[in-house]
Amino acid sequence: MSTPPAADHVVDGPHGPLPIRVYHPDAPARHGLVWAHGGGFAGGDLDMPEADAVAKAFADRGILVVSVDYALAPVTAEWTQRLGVLERDGVHYPVPHDELVTAFRWASSSGLASDWALGGASAGGNLAAGAALRLSHETGPAPALVVLAYPTLQAVQGRPDSELRALLDANPAADVFPPPFVHGMYANYLGGDPALADVYAIPGTADPAALAGFPPTIIVNDETDELRVSGEAFARSLEAAGVDVTAVVEPGTTHGHLNRPEEPAFIATIERFAAQIRGLA
């Protein structure tokens, strides 16, 4: 299978130039996906597997991808070891959120595809969900589908149930998102108290009235991942709002499996998402 061609572009963003990378399938595309990588809001780039390998896999399946190089939150001393990068300054909400909204609007008006989905992984899943929520509230194009991989959607994350707790206890290396850490991650992204944030910053706090117009959604959670609590809670909220939602647990996975293309679950999740995207009218 040939490697799909990719082209870097810079679009006019609300906070300055916004780099994106467009992955073209071999044939003209009907279906498109605007995609946001993860990295705790403070890490990641367009070359990491969760961005590049994911986009290539979708393009191999006939889906055009716009991968968004959104601005990152600061890296504090606490984060240097976790992300493997030096301390640096960064941005706070709403900058990355605004950039996802801008990227989707750019894609929708680009003529590159006609049916557009919006998605992301981990913190990118938060950005995708928040952007989709805002787009559903405002005049203009909105995604026909939202695809979320092991998203974080709550700053105040619930405790895992007994089944998930047992999985985490059996695999301590996978137990990396306890509620206090997640709360701190959001405080760093927001630059303040998560309790004061709006629903676009923390879409898991949206009530049924706010979610009523949310697009159809598929959520793939990792099996042994404390963020699974967040993804499953958001699925219940969408269902309560009358949104068409599919939520599945990818068997045998720990957090971030789309950043590990060598794992069989990588293709399994890509196929789940691609089937939903190609099914758009």
NORRA-V703719 format. One record per pair of residues at least 24 apart in sequence whose C-alpha atoms are under 8 Angstrom apart, sorted by sequence separation. I is the first residue (numbers start at 1). J is the second residue. If there is no record, write none. Layout:
{{I;J} {I;J}}
//
This chain:
{{45;69} {71;95} {72;96} {125;149} {155;179} {214;238} {21;46} {71;96} {118;143} {125;150} {126;151} {157;182} {70;96} {117;143} {122;148} {125;151} {126;152} {156;182} {157;183} {204;230} {211;237} {212;238} {217;243} {219;245} {221;247} {223;249} {100;127} {116;143} {117;144} {118;145} {119;146} {120;147} {121;148} {122;149} {124;151} {125;152} {126;153} {155;182} {156;183} {211;238} {216;243} {217;244} {218;245} {219;246} {220;247} {221;248} {222;249} {223;250} {71;99} {100;128} {116;144} {117;145} {118;146} {119;147} {120;148} {121;149} {122;150} {123;151} {125;153} {155;183} {215;243} {216;244} {217;245} {218;246} {219;247} {220;248} {221;249} {222;250} {223;251} {224;252} {227;255} {43;72} {70;99} {115;144} {116;145} {117;146} {118;147} {119;148} {120;149} {121;150} {122;151} {123;152} {204;233} {208;237} {212;241} {214;243} {215;244} {216;245} {217;246} {218;247} {219;248} {220;249} {221;250} {222;251} {223;252} {224;253} {225;254} {33;63} {35;65} {37;67} {42;72} {43;73} {70;100} {97;127} {101;131} {117;147} {119;149} {121;151} {122;152} {204;234} {207;237} {208;238} {211;241} {212;242} {213;243} {220;250} {222;252} {223;253} {224;254} {225;255} {31;62} {32;63} {33;64} {34;65} {35;66} {36;67} {37;68} {41;72} {42;73} {96;127} {100;131} {101;132} {120;151} {155;186} {212;243} {222;253} {223;254} {224;255} {23;55} {31;63} {32;64} {33;65} {34;66} {35;67} {36;68} {41;73} {42;74} {43;75} {68;100} {208;240} {209;241} {211;243} {222;254} {23;56} {26;59} {29;62} {30;63} {31;64} {32;65} {33;66} {34;67} {35;68} {36;69} {42;75} {97;130} {98;131} {101;134} {108;141} {204;237} {208;241} {222;255} {25;59} {26;60} {29;63} {32;66} {34;68} {36;70} {97;131} {101;135} {207;241} {222;256} {24;59} {25;60} {27;62} {29;64} {68;103} {222;257} {23;59} {25;61} {26;62} {105;141} {25;62} {66;103} {25;63} {24;63} {25;64} {155;194} {24;64} {43;83} {23;64} {24;65} {66;107} {22;64} {23;65} {22;65} {23;66} {21;65} {22;66} {23;67} {39;83} {21;66} {22;67} {20;66} {21;67} {20;67} {21;68} {155;202} {20;68} {21;69} {42;90} {64;112} {154;202} {177;225} {178;226} {19;68} {20;69} {64;113} {153;202} {154;203} {175;224} {176;225} {177;226} {220;269} {18;68} {19;69} {153;203} {154;204} {174;224} {175;225} {176;226} {177;227} {18;69} {19;70} {153;204} {154;205} {174;225} {175;226} {4;56} {18;70} {153;205} {3;56} {171;224} {4;59} {218;273} {4;60} {168;224} {3;60} {167;224} {168;225} {168;226} {218;276} {1;60} {164;223} {164;224} {164;225} {164;226} {36;100} {134;200} {160;226} {133;200} {151;219} {34;103} {130;199} {131;200} {146;215} {148;217} {150;219} {160;229} {34;104} {130;200} {133;203} {145;215} {146;216} {147;217} {148;218} {149;219} {150;220} {151;221} {159;229} {50;121} {129;200} {130;201} {144;215} {145;216} {146;217} {147;218} {148;219} {149;220} {150;221} {158;229} {130;202} {143;215} {144;216} {145;217} {146;218} {147;219} {148;220} {149;221} {150;222} {157;229} {158;230} {34;107} {130;203} {142;215} {145;218} {157;230} {127;201} {129;203} {126;201} {152;227} {126;202} {137;213} {151;227} {154;230} {126;203} {133;210} {136;213} {150;227} {151;228} {153;230} {133;211} {136;214} {150;228} {152;230} {153;231} {136;215} {151;230} {152;231} {15;95} {32;112} {151;231} {174;254} {18;99} {32;113} {133;214} {150;231} {153;234} {174;255} {30;112} {31;113} {32;114} {34;116} {38;120} {40;122} {41;123} {132;214} {20;103} {29;112} {30;113} {31;114} {32;115} {33;116} {34;117} {35;118} {36;119} {37;120} {38;121} {39;122} {40;123} {41;124} {132;215} {14;98} {15;99} {29;113} {30;114} {31;115} {32;116} {33;117} {34;118} {35;119} {36;120} {37;121} {38;122} {39;123} {14;99} {28;113} {30;115} {31;116} {32;117} {33;118} {34;119} {35;120} {36;121} {37;122} {38;123} {39;124} {13;99} {31;117} {33;119} {37;123} {38;124} {37;124} {38;125} {14;102} {36;124} {37;125} {13;102} {35;124} {36;125} {36;127} {36;128} {35;128} {11;106} {92;188} {93;189} {94;190} {92;189} {93;190} {91;189} {92;190} {93;191} {92;191} {97;200} {97;201} {150;255} {150;256} {94;201} {93;201} {74;188} {73;188} {74;189} {73;189} {147;273} {145;277} {122;256} {121;256} {145;280} {144;280} {121;258} {41;185} {40;185} {42;189} {41;189} {117;277} {115;280} {115;281} {54;258} {50;256} {53;259} {50;258} {51;259} {53;261} {49;258} {50;259} {49;259} {50;260} {48;259} {49;260} {63;274} {49;261} {58;270} {57;270} {61;274} {63;277} {63;278} {54;270} {58;274} {32;277} {31;277} {31;278} {31;280}}
//
